[in-house]
Amino acid sequence: MQLKFKLLTIGLLLHGPLLLSEIEEEIVVLEKKILNLSGWSENVSISSINSSELNKLEAQHPKQIFRRMPGVWISRGSGQEHLTAMRSPVLTGPGACGSFLILEDGIPIRPSGFCNVNGLFETAFEISGGIETITGPASARYGANAMHGVINVISKPITNNNNISTNIGPNGYKNFKTSLGNQSDWSLSTFAASNNGFREQSGYDQQKLKMRFDFQLQSWKASLNMTLTNLNQETAGYITGLNSYKDSNLNRKNLNPEAFRDANSQRLSLSLKRDEENGISILSPYIRKNDMQFLQHFLPGTPVEENSHSSFGLLFKRLIKFENYALTTGLQIEMAEAELTETQANTLTTSSAFNNATRPQGKHYDYEVDSEVYALFIGLEDLYISDDLLLYSDLRAESIKYDYNNKMNSGNTREDGTTCGFGGCYYNRPDDRSDTYNELSARAGIATDYDVVNYFFQTSLGFRPPQINEAYRLQKKQNVSDLDSEKLTMIEIGTTFNLENLNGSLSVYKSKKRNSIFRDSENFVIDNGKTNHKGVELTLDINISERSNLISNFTYGDHKYDFNSDTSMQEKIRIGNEIDTAPKLMANLILNTSVTDNLSFAFELERMDSYFTDAANLHEYEGHTLFHFRSDLSYSERLKLYLRVDNLTDKDYAERADFNAYGGDRYFPGLPRETYVGFEYSL
């Protein structure tokens, strides 16, 4: 209660100038200033891809979209599964996904502490109006989990451009999309896809729906948005053996044919917008729900995990333009109920004596966690300290509370309370408890305001709280995990330029992360890890001629450990070692050419540098270079035709490579050459 009172007091102090200051001029305030990431500040590391480009790309997996954005790597797994890197290595583990925040129209798709490592399949990116990313800490505006970066999926605006489209490809792939609506107050977009998978028993079916209704509610412009997603997937795990991804007898195999994942999500939000005399206010209540069930084929005994959550929240933002600066203030309140169970259906008999004894048949975990989030934030923009130099800053105070309720016997016993051999069962359940994380996050910077070339410098602090799977899903002898939030501090300098035939941006950053959470050699979840990160991100858009342009992005990253430890996977982390699954260089080049007004081609190069596959830096993946081709033809005013060929040279490569002390070299094999054709018809 004392903390809430302090936050309320801060909020009143922050809003005070808005109530007392004299308004000296009227301005037009764009809604995107507080609705889109690109409106946060013009000179931060933001990338975007619009609806037209998404339609042409017709991505089956988010990896195909985000390879075009600097500083981002969405590592493709089986089906719709993936892992994420944003100015970071690919992060793994039960809470690693908490380092990245996924938004839909500026609202998080999940509550704090309950991230989904495959979170992008809960978005409707296939039928969205655009996608934006921020690389680097953005907690000062967006809060918990926006530590390494933010992804925002933007809904389509309401138009009268009704159309249907379909796309077909190898392995039985097919999709069907619709976009319906009028020009004023409603729209409906749907997506359905089916794929048998290029590996054995690795197919999936998924369906997505988005609805939007616009209406007037007294003085507020209202927009009601609904998103529904469903995924039913057969899952293929790693293939094992050095360079096995190059073996045509192995790279289509599925060593885990019993694996599956079923997931669905539902989200409803109401955006209320009101023009003020000198700004805009936006009030957004929202509710969310999801359920997921999957076989943990990567664990001995292959237990099934079932998790779900329901939540509601309120996000308020106000932007006011004064004579010499702009001020954004706001608050967020969120309540969530999450639950998780893990159950092993059969007695384990095929593993080691230790595993057979300590991983019992029956229920391993069954718990609930209620969470509360209270946050206040303020942002200062466009404060000119000279004619062409301006100052900006953001500050956010946030309180996150977990109430954990264990619904089983505490400790590392079997479900019935009996003791396992070898000193106890592998799975350990802590007693009921509550944990609170009170955090401040901040950003401050300066930027120039010239016509052609601009520069910026900023420093930022981001954080992520421990995720509930890290805090309460303990193992072996660990009874309590008193974890602190991970913190990332970054400095960044960069430039943006808009020349006659050349547009682009360059960012150079350096950051340090502390309290990094991992499992040590005793399988304890601890938070004393430290890592260092530095890198360069470059984007270029070159107009070669009236009909041709070259778009490119280059990402250089150097990610290293800054502590010594042995991990639960028998890896030896040493200061100065490169973090595994962190390529030094990633690059993407796209040559777009319009042959006629109705026919265009795109040639794309995708480069992934080599990287270490273990923390000791003893094993390595060689990297790969892929080529892709795309063409679209406007056959008539109503009919568009599409052709896409991925991996033109049929290169053998790995989507992700890893080394495991128990299984050796292992890979998710890359897809062979694939050709897709499709059409879009305007109704």
ABEGO torsion letter per residue (X at the ends): XAAAAAAAAAAAAAAAAAAABBBABBBBBBAAAAABAAAABAABBBBBBBAAAAAAAGBABAAAAAAABBGBBBBBBBEABBBBBBGBBBBBEAAAAAABBBBBGGBBABBBGBBBAAAAAABBAAABAEBBBBBEBAAAAAEBGBAAEBBBBBBBBBBABBBBBBBBBBGGBBBBBBBBEBAAABBBBBBBBBBAEABBGABBBBBBBBBBBBBBBEABBBBBBBBBBBBBBBBBBBBBEBGAAABAAAAABBABAABBBBBBBBBBBBBBBBBBAAEBBBBBBBBBBBBBBBBBAABBGGBBBBBBBBBBBBBBBBBBBBAABBBBBBBBBBBBBBBBBBBBABBBAABBAAAAAABBBEBABBBBBBBBBBBBBBBBBGBBABAABBBBBBBBBBBBBBBBBBABBBEBBBAAGBBBBGGEBABBBBBBBBBBBBBBBBBBBBBBBBAABBBBBBBBBBBBBBBAAAAABBBEABABBBBBBBBBBBBBBBBBBBBAABBEBBBBBBBBBBGBBBBBAAGBBBAABBBBBBBBBBBBBBBABAABBBBBBBBBBBBBBABBBBBAAGBBBBBGBBBBGBBABBBBBBBBBBABAABBBBBBBBBBBBBBABAAGABBBAEBBBBBBBBBBBABAABBBBBBBBGAAGBBBBABBBBBAAAEBBBBBBBBBBBBBBBBBBX
